[in-house]
Amino acid sequence: MMLRKTTVFLSLLHQMGNPYPVLHIKNFPFCFWFCSSSSSSSSSSSSSSIASTTKEFKKPAKGYVFHNIYDALTMFNLMARASPRPSIVEFSKLLGAIVGMKNYAIVVSLCKQMELLGITHDAYTLNILINCFCLSRRVDFGFSVLGKMLKLGYNPHLVTFSTLIKGFCIERKIAQAARLFNEMVLTGYQPNLYIYTIIVNGLCKTGDSNGALRMLRDMEVRGFLPDIVAYSAVVDSLCKNKFITEALDLVCEMKGKGIQPNVVTYNSLIRAMCSSGQWNEVKRLFNEMESKNLKPNVVTFNILVDGLCKEGKISEALDVVEMMDHRGLQPDVFTYNELINGYRLRNEMDEARKAFDSMVNLGCEPNIFSYNIMINGYCKTNKIDEALKLFREMTQKGPVPDTVTYNSLMRGMFQVGRLLDAQELFEDMRSCGQVPNSKTYSVLLDGLCKHCQIDVALEVFQALQNSELEPYILHYNILLDGMIEAGRFEAARELFSQVLVSGLKPSLPTYNIMIKGLCNEGLPEKAYELFRKMEEDDYFPNNFSYNITIRGFLQSNDLSKAMKIIHEMVNKGVSADASTAIMLVDLLSINKEDQPTSEISQAL
């Protein structure tokens, strides 16, 4: 049976396209130096123990518990030099203790050191190594260790597979996790409740609530009763995907099976109701929760504060914060961030600042989100100096500014016409090690184009193309619109051709921008051709499409074609915008008998 499983899994390793051969662990210089050194800088007792290669090893009376990694490495060195050496079981216990300290890279290094010392790994130490790689988000290396395990003749345990499956889920490689799960079942392993729960959680984290629900049903078919953790994960996923009715039905199903919702379950439902503005349901769920002796926690109250702030109900949100205080719950940084964001949404930055200062005065440390919300709010209200003041505060004593911080500041600089400052921020951002993202390039392109700096924008666009990022259609749209507004239609037409050649699919705004450009150039017929082409690409003309095309024909005095599109527009329930309305009113004022006044009036 073991031989058959080994053959199947070696085949699976090959099928899954694992790019790594049987593992060769890279050296960790510090750890190797420490383990091979008997430096006199250590304490005299440790030095004498380490130096002695004949001293018999004695197991610690209280197990392997360390206050720091140096003590753990000293113990490893003592064990490695002892004569006789302790069993592999003792090494496994030591490695397990270091894993508990979350020093995964050091465990990897020690495993390699064991090999160099001739200490043979067993299945347990190899499982520890797989776990370290998975926790380090290197499940590919973990899979290589599985291959090594199989070649050494060790039979993988369910723990091996659960660790690898969890590793795939941590990296959001759910398809690979599901495939390994299926192969595991096909080769005769029986999944347990823990493995099912890992898969369900993984599916939920990637937003696949339907897949998670199917896995939940599969668990039941195989005789496993999903626990509250699995049910709550699926309920949360359904809520996030706005399947609120299905989430409520699943909660009813849980109750019918004797599994009572917990605080986590209720928090998911309350968040969904807040997001959809169903405040009566929020109140019902909150009261139901308390009636079952489930105490709302800080997360529950934060959900309420967030929902109220997003609807502009700041005073009600403050009442919730007061209720927290009465119940002995301290508002945390998330509570304050939600309040600050609520004020930002209302452009009440003075009140936002008061909330920010209150948080600091009460000993709650602002995080990167706190600063980013404030800086974004100041920039949107053109209070750039206040934003810069806060930015300097961050660089001196707060969290390190991130890409979001720089993006907000650059957008603010462009808004007030400080182009050079925006470009300096971009350079500062890169020199500080922050990597520009797609949003960064959108901000730069938009700011430069709006200030007619097309040539500089083209240089930025070239830098984007040369980076590891792929330009989105949004980046093309910004540049196309900037070119057309700057009167560089031919350059825009050439760039539009590049879009088509590159394989990117033009969006509705792309078509609208080019239709506008053609109409501006006095080419309404060409604009109309593009107007019809976008329908072939499954884009339906919107209000802007109709109005810009109608104006193009009116400006070229082609009334019959304009009226044809007006007729279509009216039938689609679309109305004329302000610019088109002015032109149509002018037509009505001429008051000629052949004027189609009825349709013009309907369009207005």
C-alpha positions, 0 to 999 in steps of 0.5 A, a space after each residue: 500500500 505504501 509503495 503504491 502511494 509513493 508512486 502515485 505522489 511522485 507522479 503527482 509531484 511531476 504533474 503539478 509542475 513543481 519547479 524545484 528538485 529535491 530540496 537543497 536548503 540555502 545556508 543561513 550564515 548567522 545560524 551556521 556561524 552560531 552553531 559552529 562557533 565556540 566563541 568566548 563571548 558566550 557565558 563561561 558555562 555555555 562555552 565549556 558545555 559547547 566546547 566539550 564534545 564528550 559530555 553526555 547530553 541530559 534532557 531538560 527537566 521541564 522540556 524545551 522552553 526558551 526565552 530567546 533564540 540564542 538559548 535554543 541555538 546553544 541547546 542545539 549546539 550542545 546536543 549536536 556535540 554530545 556523545 552519545 548524541 540524543 535521539 532524533 526525537 529530542 531534536 524534533 522536540 527542539 525544532 518544534 520549540 523553535 517553530 513555536 517561537 516563529 523562527 522558521 528560517 532558523 529551523 530550516 537552517 538547523 535541518 540542513 546543519 543536521 544533515 551536514 552532521 550526519 543526523 538522519 531526518 525522520 518523518 516527524 522532522 521532515 513534517 516540521 520542515 514542510 510546516 516551516 516552509 508553508 508558514 514562510 509562504 514557500 509551499 513550493 519548497 514544502 512540496 519538494 520536502 514531500 518528494 524527499 520524504 517519499 524517496 526516503 520511504 516515509 509514508 506521509 501522514 494526514 498532518 503532512 497533507 493538511 500542512 501543505 493544503 494549508 500552505 496553498 491556502 495561505 498563498 491563495 492557491 486554492 486550485 492547487 489545494 483542492 487538487 492535492 486534497 482530491 489526489 489524497 482522497 484518491 490514494 486512500 487517505 481519509 480526510 479529517 474534519 481539520 483538513 475539510 475546515 482548512 479547505 472551506 476557509 481557503 475557499 471562503 478567503 478567495 470569495 468562492 462561497 459557492 465552492 465553500 458551500 459545496 465542500 460543506 455538503 461534501 463533508 456531511 456526505 462523508 459523515 463529518 458534521 461541520 463545526 461552528 468554525 466551518 459554518 461561520 466561515 461560509 456564512 461570512 463568505 456568503 455575506 461578503 458576496 451579498 448572498 444575505 438570504 443564503 447566509 441567514 438560511 445557513 444559520 437556520 440550518 446550523 441551529 436545526 443541527 444544534 450548532 448555535 451561532 457565536 459572536 463571529 457568526 453574528 458579526 458577519 451577519 451584522 456587517 452584511 446588514 449594515 452594508 445594505 442599510 438594513 438597520 432594523 435587521 441590525 437591531 434585531 440581530 444585536 438584541 438576539 445576540 444579547 438574548 443568547 448571552 453572547 456579549 458583543 465584542 469590540 469588533 461588533 461595535 466597530 462594525 456598527 461604527 463603520 456602517 453608521 459613519 459610511 452613511 454619514 450618521 456620525 452622531 449615532 456612531 458616537 453614541 455607539 462608542 459611548 455605549 462601548 465605554 459604558 460596557 467596559 470596552 475600550 475603543 481601539 485604533 479601528 474604532 477611531 479610524 472609522 470615526 476619522 474616516 466618517 468625518 473625512 467622507 463629510 469633508 469635516 477635517 477639523 473634526 477628524 483631527 479632533 478624533 485623531 488627537 483624542 486617540 493619541 491622548 488616550 494612549 491609542 497609537 495611530 497606525 498607517 491607516 489612521 495617517 493615510 485617512 487624515 492625509 487623504 482627507 486633507 489633500 481632497 480638501 486642498 489643505 496640502 500644508 496640513 497633509 505635509 505636516 502630518 507626513 513629516 510627523 509620520 517620518 519622524 515618529 509614526 509608521 513608515 509612509 507607504 504607497 497609499 500615503 505617497 499616492 494621496 500626497 501626489 494627487 493633492 499636489 497635482 490638484 493645487 498645481 504643484 507639479 514639481 512637488 508631486 514629481 519630487 514625492 515620486 522620486 522620494 517614494 522610490 528612494 525610500 524603497 516604496 514600489 510604485 503600483 498601478 494606482 501611483 501611475 494613474 495618479 501621475 498620468 492623470 495629474 500631468 495630463 490635466 496640466 497639459 504635460 503630455 510629453 512628461 506623461 508619455 515618459 511616465 507611461 514608458 516607465 510603466 511599460 518598462 516596469 514589472 507592472 502591466 498597463 491597464 486600460 485605465 492608464 491608456 484612457 487617461 493618456 488618450 483623454 489628455 492627448 485629445 484635450 491637448 489637441 493631439 488627436 493624431 497621437 491619441 489615434 496612434 495610441 488607440 491603435 496600440 490598445 487594439 494591437 496589444 490585446 487589451 480590450 477597450 472599455 466603454 470610457 475608451 470608446 467615449 474618449 475616442 468618439 469625443 476626439 473624432 467629433 472635436 476633429 469634425 469627423 462625426 461619421 467616423 465617430 458614429 462608426 465607432 459608436 456602432 463598433 462598441 456595441 459589437 464589443 458588447 458595450 451599450 452606449 451610455 448618456 455620454 456616448 449619445 450626447 457627444 455623438 449628437 453634438 458632433 452631428 449638430 456642430 457639423 450641421 447634419 441635423 438629419 443624422 442628429 435627429 436619428 440618434 436623438 430618436 434612438 436616445 429618447 427610445 432608450 430613456 436617455 436624456 440630453 445633458 446640459 451642453 446638448 440641451 443648449 444646442 437643442 434649445 437653440 434649434 427650437 428657437 429658430 422655430 422653422 416648420 420642418 423642425 422636429 420639435 416633438 422629439 427635441 422636446 422629448 430629448 430635453 
